[in-house]
Amino acid sequence: MTICSRKAALALDWPSFCCCEACKALGAQSISDAAKSRARALRKIYQHTPKDYRSSREGQRFIMIWRDGTALVPLDSLTDTEMLDRLGSALRAEANRR
């Protein structure tokens, strides 16, 4: 089951990056807008991940996460759940900077 990310996107005043059937029925943005919004969320996650837990190699960004053990995974392979968990942390960190 995928977690719907529509509420998180709406709270950020971003186009929804969720393309689940329920969001499509509610009038979620087009797939290209959803992809742009997801990319924006991933940039924010990468920016607020501590330097010791992220890397970049050959143009691809990676972050360290827990998946039945510590793993360095490509940023764009995060599941919706992992992305929403980290996006919340990134936004709290950004709010604390202000």
C-alpha positions as CSV (number, residue, x, y, z in Angstrom):
1,M,0.0,0.0,0.0
2,T,1.4,3.4,-0.9
3,I,0.9,6.3,1.3
4,C,-0.9,9.3,-0.3
5,S,1.4,12.3,-0.3
6,R,-1.3,14.8,-1.2
7,K,-1.7,16.3,2.3
8,A,2.1,16.9,2.5
9,A,2.1,18.6,-0.8
10,L,-0.9,20.7,0.0
11,A,0.7,21.8,3.3
12,L,3.7,23.0,1.3
13,D,1.5,24.7,-1.2
14,W,3.1,22.5,-3.9
15,P,1.3,20.6,-6.6
16,S,0.6,17.1,-5.4
17,F,3.3,14.6,-6.1
18,C,0.9,11.8,-5.5
19,C,-0.5,10.0,-8.5
20,C,-2.7,7.5,-6.6
21,E,-6.2,6.9,-7.9
22,A,-7.8,8.7,-5.0
23,C,-5.8,11.9,-5.7
24,K,-6.5,11.7,-9.4
25,A,-10.2,11.6,-8.6
26,L,-9.8,14.6,-6.3
27,G,-8.1,16.6,-9.2
28,A,-4.5,16.1,-8.4
29,Q,-2.1,17.9,-10.8
30,S,-0.9,16.4,-14.1
31,I,1.8,13.8,-14.0
32,S,4.4,16.2,-15.2
33,D,3.5,18.6,-12.3
34,A,3.6,15.8,-9.9
35,A,7.0,14.8,-11.1
36,K,8.3,18.3,-10.7
37,S,6.9,18.5,-7.2
38,R,8.4,15.2,-6.3
39,A,11.8,16.3,-7.6
40,R,11.5,19.5,-5.5
41,A,10.8,17.4,-2.4
42,L,13.8,15.2,-3.1
43,R,16.0,18.2,-3.5
44,K,14.8,19.5,-0.1
45,I,15.4,16.1,1.5
46,Y,19.0,15.9,0.1
47,Q,19.7,19.5,1.1
48,H,18.8,18.8,4.7
49,T,20.4,15.4,5.1
50,P,23.7,15.7,7.0
51,K,26.8,15.6,4.8
52,D,28.0,12.4,6.5
53,Y,24.8,10.7,5.4
54,R,24.7,11.7,1.7
55,S,26.9,11.5,-1.3
56,S,26.9,12.1,-5.0
57,R,28.5,10.0,-7.6
58,E,28.4,10.3,-11.4
59,G,25.6,12.9,-11.2
60,Q,23.4,10.7,-9.0
61,R,22.6,11.6,-5.4
62,F,22.5,9.0,-2.6
63,I,21.4,9.1,1.0
64,M,21.9,6.7,3.8
65,I,18.7,5.2,5.2
66,W,17.6,2.2,7.3
67,R,16.2,-0.7,5.2
68,D,16.6,-3.8,7.3
69,G,20.1,-2.4,7.9
70,T,22.0,0.7,6.9
71,A,21.9,1.2,3.2
72,L,23.1,3.9,0.8
73,V,20.3,4.3,-1.7
74,P,19.8,6.5,-4.8
75,L,17.6,9.5,-3.7
76,D,15.1,8.9,-6.4
77,S,14.5,5.3,-5.2
78,L,13.0,6.4,-1.9
79,T,9.6,5.0,-1.2
80,D,6.7,7.4,-0.6
81,T,6.8,6.6,3.1
82,E,10.6,7.2,3.4
83,M,10.2,10.4,1.4
84,L,7.4,11.8,3.6
85,D,9.4,10.9,6.8
86,R,12.4,12.8,5.6
87,L,10.5,15.6,4.1
88,G,8.9,16.4,7.5
89,S,12.4,16.4,9.1
90,A,13.8,18.6,6.3
91,L,10.9,21.1,6.7
92,R,11.4,21.3,10.5
93,A,15.1,21.9,10.0
94,E,14.4,24.6,7.5
95,A,11.9,26.3,9.9
96,N,14.4,26.2,12.7
97,R,16.9,28.1,10.5
98,R,14.5,31.0,10.2
